[in-house]
Amino acid sequence: MSYADYSVGTPVVDKAAPDGPIETRWERRKFSVKLVNPANKRKVKIIVVGTGLAGGAAAATLGEAGYHVTSFCYQDSPRRAHSIAAQGGINAAKNYRNDGDSVYRLFYDTVKGGDFRARESNVHRLAEISRQIIDQCVAQGVPFAREYGGLLDTRSFGGVQVSRTFYARGQTGQQLLLGAYQALERQIHAGTVNMYQRHEMLELIVVEGRARGVVVRDMVTGEISSHLADAVVLATGGYGNVFYLSTNAKGCNVTANWRAHRKGALFANPCFTQIHPTCIPVSGDHQSKLTLMSESLRNDGRVWVPKQLGDTRRPSEIPEAERDYFLERKYPSFGNLVPRDIASRAAKEVCDEKRGVGPSGLGVYLDFEDAITRLGRKAVEAKYGNLFEMYERITGENPYDTPMRIFPAVHYTMGGLWVDYDLQSTIPGLYVAGEANFSDHGANRLGASALMQGLSDGYFVLPVTIGDYLASNTLPEVPADAPEVLEAETAVRERIEKLLSIDGNRTVDSFHRELGHIMWDYCGMERTEDGLLKAIDLLAELRREFWSNVKVPGVGAELNQSLEKAGRVADFIELGELMCLDALARRESCGGHFRAESQTEDGEAQRDDENFSYAAAWEYTGAGSAPVLHKEELNFEYVHPTQRSYK
């Protein structure tokens, strides 16, 4: 049986999801959970892996609640989690602008923006909690931008027609993370949280079917150790680096999630990856990552290309009448603020027509001339100054004088481990928060919603729902020498020894680059059945060559970044196979998943609600073995699926 010959198993059901009126589901769920006595919380141990917004907020909140928390990150400080890179803002249904926003409108925009492939219950809860997040962060001292009168300022993002995005210039993720970090450090000082930096999770410990701990490697000394608890939380981010070139930090990986997947956690919708339209174009083979320019720039920047094919004139030499503001032309209702998937495909389309700009022809202009004329340079500097400075440092071009050049690139991953309404995976006791889970964004995430979900999960959802599990189950202490613990440690050591012993002729980076080329070419902005089948064959061969010809220098008992990367790339290759299979099985276009065989007459994504209105949750059966597909049917009571239009 080949990998593509997957089977369909029993449906997966979200048993934690409440029914009844959607406006009261979260309140009723909070009331129905069993509570842990405050005195008993001190006896409960929880492991949190990851210290970004979701993980940092969760660890801080659980510690403050009285639990004994052990937190891990592979960075040298929690402050270096990738959440710090988020630029443009965080959504919240505060309606400070009195422009028609509401919890229901944010709920509607998110379900529609995700192309009707997300759960209504989860999305409505997210919209409700969004209002609390802003209050929480202001109380922490997060320096959100303010209007002249001192009130919090907001701006618009793609896929909406209201102004609901709160921001701190182009540093919103950094400021929010510092707020969560300060809350986390307070609990570390109080002794409720034990923090382990430079430790990477390499295995999940499952005892009697429940998640009871993790095996980690000290990345400085190479020491392998096990840590046991009553529950485990994974908040380890997304897997965009499977494409090699992405906007993610180079350390971002899928290993923690993939270890859990191999132990029985279902992996949902892996093919739902987001291509962000406003990234600095690739400049050459020397690059190891790409740089995002905030979507907030599309508030005032106008996207265009020359109307003529192959027009190589400087942008200032091209008259207004010879410019094609293609987003404004195609989508007059939303203009430059269409959702990311639509803006990305539109940019690809004009570049495919040979109207792209820049040395490679893979770029479009993001022009601020009108905004500078209308608002004045000082006003534009106040809003976007640090972003303009970053662009100039990277490209050597001044965007106040010359339009930015942008092109789509891999940014965010909507797929992740399957979780129920309580954020619990299919392994009891294993919870997954933030980008690491699949729960809220469907097939496309609206801009400024990642920070919202991470803080919602970490501050407000997980601390409530994990208590229900802890109060409902008797969890005897697991001895350090339990067979399951020793087995997990042995598996980690054997994997490390195998990677070091191959001593082949190819570097880890060469495998990662080849993986990235395959994924971008066949599972990137446009997918076809023939291309995906070819990719699955190429990835199987790449996996076989990796395990026979990779060269990992050094030893395990020391700082060894080649070893770290080798383990991550091995998991990325297996994930790539699953992503291509998931894309192959979903014979429709929706959101970030665009099948060339499934499009409308004018080139828009064509969903197939009759056959594919489900979340695809995949069961691992072994490396290269055909996985099992479990479907979670999606039901829409409040936002009925329609052909998505932003025209």
N, C-alpha and C positions, 0 to 999 in steps of 0.2 A: 504494500500500500504506500502511495506517495504522500507527501505532506499535504498536498492540495486535496486529498480525498478525505476531508474531515467528515465527521458524523454529527448528527444533531441529537443532543441529549434531552433530558427532562427540562422543562421551563424553570427559570429561576424567578422566585417571587419575593417581593419586598414585604416581609411579614410585619415589619415595624411601622409601616406607613399607616397613619390614621385615616379614617374616612370622614364623611360629613362635610360641612361647609369649609371651604379651603381657608377662609379668613380666620378660623379658630383651631385649625388642626395642630399648629405648633403649641398653642397654649394648652390644648387638651393633652397633647403628648407630654408636655412638661409636667402636668399635674399627675399623669398616670404612672410616671416612672417611680420605681422604688428608690428610696433614699438611703444613703449610708450615714449612720450615726456619726456626728462630728468626732467623737472619741475613737470610733473604729477607723476613721480615715487615716489616722496616724499609723495604723497597722497595715495599710494597703500600699503596695508598691506598684508604680506605673512607670514604664519605660517610654520615652518619647524620642524618636529618631528624627533629627532635623530641627534646625533652629531659625528657620525663616519665619514669615508672618504666622503661618498656621502652627508650626511647631513651637516657636517661641511663645506665642500667645497661649497655646495649650499648656505648656510646661509651667508658665507663670501662673495661670489661673488655677490649674490643678494643685500647684504648690501652695498657693494662697488659700485654697479650700481646705488644706490640711493633709493632703495625700503626700506620701514619700515618693518623689519623682527623681528618676535618673534620666538625664538628657545627654544625647550624643550629637556631635557634628564633626564632619571631616575637615572643616576649616580651622584656622588657628584662633578664631573668635566667632561667637554667634553673630557678631555684627557683619561678617563677611558672607552671610547667606545670600543667595541670589535675589531674594526679594529686594535687596538694596538697589538693584539695577532698574526697577520699575520707575518710569519717569512721569507719565502724564497725569494720573489722578486716581481717585477712588469714587465709585458711584454711591449715591445714597438718595433715597426718595424723601428728601426734606421739603422740597417745593419752596425753598427760600425765594426763588425768583417769581413765584406766583404765576408760572407759565403753563399750568395744567398738569404738572407732575403729581404722582401719587404712588402708593405702594402697588396698586393694581397696574398702573402704567409701566412701572419698572418690571413687574412680573410679566406683563404682556410683551414688552420689548425684548426681554431675555428669552422667553419661549420662542418668539418669532425669530429673533436673531440667531438662535440655535437651530433654526430650520425644523422646529417641531420634533426634535429628537432628544428632549430632556424631560424629566419628570415634573409635572406641575407642582406637586407638593413641595419638593425640594426648592424649586425656584421661588415659589411664593414665600416660603420661610426666609430665603435669602433676602428678598425684597423687604420683608418686615424688619429683619435684624439690621439692615443697612442703616436705618436711622439711629440705632443704638451705637453703632460703630463710631460714628462721627462724634457723638457725645463722649464716648470712652476715650477717643484719641485726643480730643480737645482737653479733657481733664488731665491727660498725661503730659500735656504741653506740646503736642505736635503743632508746629508753626504753619498751619494752613494759610494760604493767601487770603487776604481780606480786602474788602472794598474800602473806598475813601472814608466811609462812616464807621468802619471797624467791624462790619458784619462779614461773615465768611463768604468768600467769593466762589463762584462755580463757573464751569465752562461746559461746552458740549463735546461729545465724542461720537464716533461712528455708530450708525444704526438707530439714532434717536433724534427727536425733534424738540427736546427740552434741554435745559441746562442743569444737569444734576451731578456733575463731576467736580468734587472738591480736590484741591491740588496744593502743592507747595513748590511753585515754579516747575522745574523739570526734575525735581528730586523727591517726588512724593513717596516712592518706595523706601528711600533712605530714611526719611523722617519718620515714617510709620514703623520701620524696623527698629529705629532707635527708641521709639516709644515702647515697643514690645521687649526690646533688649533691656531697657531700664527696669521694666517690671520683672523680667527674668532674673536680672542681677540682684534685685531686692530679695527674691526668694532664695537665691544661692547664698546670699549673706545671712538670711534667716535660718538656713539649714534645711529647708524643705526640698530643695533641688540640689542634686549632685551633678556637676557639669563635667563632661569628658570631651575636650576638644581634640582634634586630630585623631579621631577614632572612626573607623568606617565599619558599618554593619555588613557582614558577609554571610550571615545565615540567620534564619528564624528558628527558634526552638519551639517545637510543638509537642505537648505532653497530653496524652489522652484526648487528642483532638482539639486542644485549646492552645492558643498562643501564650507561652509562659516565659519568653525571654529571647535574647539575641546573642549571637557570637560576633565579636568585633575584633578588629586588628588595630593595634596602636601603630599609627602610620609613621611614627618616629623611630620606635624600637623594634617594630615587627611583632611584638608580643600578641598572642592570640588569647582572648579571655571570654568567659561567658558571664552574662548578667541576667538574673532571674527576677520575675515580677509576676503580678496578678493579671496584668493586661499590657499590651504593647500598642503604641500609636506610631504609625508611619506618616511623617509629614516631610517627605523627601523630594518634593517637586516633580517636574516633568521630564520627558525623555527626548526632547528635541535634538539633542546631540547625536541621536542615531543617524542624522543627516550629515554629520561631521561639521559642516558649516551651518551655524544657527546663531541666533542672538543670545543664546544661553552662555553662561560662564563655562569655561572648559571643564570644570570639575563636575558639572551637573551630569547625572547618570541615572540609570534605571535599576542598578544592582539591588538595592533594598527591596524594591517592589518585585523584582524578578525572583529573588530568593523566596519571597512569600508566595509568589505565583507557583513556583516549583513545589512548594509545600501544600498547595491546595487552594490558594486564593484565586478566584476567577479574575481574569483580566478583561476589562470591558472596553469596547469601541477603540481598539488601538489605532485604527486608521484615521481617526478624527484628529488630525493635526492642523494647527493654524499657521497659515502663511501671512505674515504681516506686510502690509503694502509699503511702509515707509522706513526702509532700511537703506543704509549706504551700500551702493552696488559693489559686487566683488571686483577687486582690482588686480588679482593675480593668484597664481598657485601658492604663493608664499603665505596666504592667509590661513589662520587656524580658527577664526571665528568672524562673525559679522556684527555690525553695530546698528542698533535700533535708533531711529529718530522718532520721538514720541508722536503718537497719533494726535495729540493735542495740537500739533502744528497744522493739522488739516482744518482747524477752526478758521485760521486766517491765511494759510497758504493755498494757492490755487494750483491744481495739477494739470499739466498740459504737455503736449508734444507738437512738433511741426506737422502741418497738414500734408506737406510734400514728403514723398518717400526719399530717404537718404539725404535729408537736408542737414548739412554739417555746419551751417552758419552759427555764430555765437548767438545765444538767446536774445541779447539786446539788439541784434541785427534783424530779428524776425518780427515783422509787423504784427499787430494784434489780429488783423484779418487773416493771417497765415498761421495762426495758432489754433490747435484743437484742444479745448478744455473738455476732454472726453467724458469725465465723470459728470460735469454739469450738463453736458449735452445728453447723455444717456439716462441720467437719473435726476431730473430737474427738481423733484421734491426734496431730495436729500443732498444732491450735489456732491461736494468733496467729502461729505460725512456719511457716505454709505458704509455698511459694515465691511470688515477687513477682507472677508473672503471675496466679496464682490469687487472691491477696489483692486485687489490683487489680480484677479482674473482679467479685469479690464486693462490693467497695465501690461500684463502678459500679451493680451490680444494686440495692442498697438505695437508692441515690440516685435511680435510675430509678423506684423505687416511691414516691418523694416522702417518704422517711424520712431524707434527708440533713440535715445541720445547718449552721449558719452563715447569713450573709446571702443567699448564692446558693443554698443547699440542696445545694451540691456539696462535701460534707465529711462525715467521720465522726470520732468521738471516739477519741483515744488516751489512755487514762486510767491514771494512776499511783497512784491512791488506795490500792489494795490493796497495792502494793509499798511505799509510804511507811509504811503501817500495819504491814506485816510486817517490813520491814528497818530502818525508821527513816529520817528525812530525810537524815541525814549519809551513810548508805551509798548512797542514791540519788544524792546530790550527788557522791560520789566516783566513781561510774560514769558519770554523764551530765551533770554540772554545766555543762560548757561548751555542751552541746547545748541544755539548758534556758535558759541565758542567751541564746543566739543566737535561740531561738524568741521569748523575751520582747522582745528588742530589735526584732524584725521585726513582731510582732503586738501588742505592748503588753499581753499577757496572761501571767500567771504560771502556768506549768504545774504548780507544786507545789500550787496552790490550785484551778485550773480545768483540765480536760482539754485537751490539745492538739487542734486540728482539723487533719486531714490529708486529702489526696485524691491519687489517682494522677496522675503526670506522666511525661513522657518523660525517660529517664535514660541508658540505655546502648544501644549498638548491637551486636548479635551478628554482623551481617553485616559484610563488609569485603572487601578484595582476597583472591582465592583464593590459597592457598599450599599447597605440598606438606608432607610431614612435616619437611623441612628448613627450612621457612618461606620457601621461594623461590617467587615468583610465576610466572606463565606467561611473563614476560620474564626470560630468563636473566640472572643477576647482580643482579636486583631482589629484595630480601628485605623482608618486612613483619612487624612485631612488635607485640605488644600488641593493643589494641582496634582497630587499623587492619586487622588480618587477621580472618578468619572462623573460625579453626580449632578452638576448644576448647569453645564453649558451646552449640552447637546452636541451638535455638529459644528458649532462656531461660537466662540466666546466674543461677546461685545467688549469693546475697549473699556478699560477702567473697572472691569468686574473681577479681575484676578485678585487684587488686593482686598476687595470686598469679600470674596469667598474665603480667602485665607483667614482673615480676621473673624469672620462669622463662625467658621468651623472652630477656630482655636479659642476665642474668648467666650462664645455663647452656646454653641451646639454641643461640642464634645464634652465639656465639663458636666453637662446635664445628663446626656445619654449614656456615658460610660459608667455613671453611678448606678444605673439600672442593672447593667450586667454584673457589676461587682456586688450589689446587694442581693441579686437573685441567684447567685451560684456559690457553692462551697468550694473554695480553692485551697486545697492543702498545700503546704510548702513543698517545693521541689528541691530535693537534695542536689548539691553541686555535682555529685557523681552519678546522677540518674542516667540510665542508658540513653535516653533521648538527648541529654546534654552532651555526653561523651560522643555520641554518634554525630551530632552537629559539629562539634569541634574537630572531629576526625575528618569530616567531609571538607571543612575549610582548609585544614592542613594538607590534605591530599591534593586538593585543587591547586593550591599554591605550589606544592612540589612538582606537580605535573607541568604547570606553566613555566617553571624555572628549568625543568629538565629537557624540554623539547629542543632548545638550542638550534633553531632553524636559521633561515637566511633572510627573513623579512621582519622589518620593524613593526611594532604595534601600530604606529601611526600610518604606515602604508596600508595596513588592513582597514584601519578606520576610514582613511580617505576613499578606498575602493568601495567600502560599504556605503559611504555617503553618496558617491556618484550613482551607485545602483538605486538607492532609495530616492534620490532627487529625480533621476531620469524616469523611473517607472512608478514611483509612489509619491510623487511630489505634487505640483499644482494641477496636473491632469493625469488621470489613470485610465488605462484600457485593459481589456481582458487579456489580450496577447502580451502586453507589456508586463502585466502582473505575473502571468505564468512564467515568462522569461526570468523575471526578477527572483521568483521563488527558486528556480533552478540555479541561477547564479549565486544566490545566497547560500544554498545548500553546499555548493562547491566551495564557496569562500569559507564556510564554517569548517569543512573538512581540511582545507589547506591551513587554516589558522591553527588547528590543533595538531598539525604535523610539521609546520614550517615557521611558526612565530619564534622570534628570538627575544627573550627577556633577560637582559644582563643583570648582574648583581645577585644578591641573596635575599631571603625573606626576612631575616632578623636584623633589619636596618631600614632606614629611609630609602624607599625604592619606588620612585614614581612610575617607572616602566612597568613594574609589577601591578601597581594600582590601575594603570590604564589598561593593562592586558585583561584583568578581570572584568573591567567595565565593558571593553570592546567585545569580549566573548559573549556577554549578556546582550549587548546591543545587536549582535548578529542574529541571535535567536529571536529577539524582539522584532527585528526587521522582517524575519520570515512570517511572524504572526501578523504584523501590520499589513503585509502584502496579501496574506490570505484573507484577512478581515475585509480589505478593500475589494478583493476578488469576489467574496461571498455577497457583499452588499452591492447588488446590481442596480443601483440607483445613484443619482447625484443628490447630495445634501450638504449644505454648509461648506466646510473645508474639504469635503470628499467629493471630487468632481470626476465622474466617469464620462468619458467622451461619448460613449454610446447612449447616454441618458441626459439629453439637453433639449431645451425648447427651441423653437425656430429662431429666436433671437439670441441664442447662445447662453441662456441662463440655466441654472441647475434645475433638473427635472426630478422631483421626488417620486417615489412609488409607495404611497401610504398603505395601500392594500397589502403589500407583501413585506414591507421593511419598516413598519412602525414599531420597532423594538430596539432595545439595547442588546448588543451582542456580547455575551460574557463567555470567555473561552477558558476551557479546562486543559491544563498541561498534562501531557501523557508521555513526555520524554523528548530529549533533543532530537529534532528531525522527524518525530513521530506525529502523525496526524492528530491534531487536538480535537476536542469535543466542543461543539457550540451549544450554549444554553441561552435561550432567548427570554428576555424580560419584556413582555408586551407593554407598550406605552398607551395610556388612555387619556384622552383630552376631553375634560368636561367644561372647561372655562375658556380656553383659547383653541378654537377649532382650526385644524390645519387648513391652510389655503395656499395657493401659489404665492410664494414670497415675492413681494414687489416693493421697490423703493423708488419707483418712477413718479 
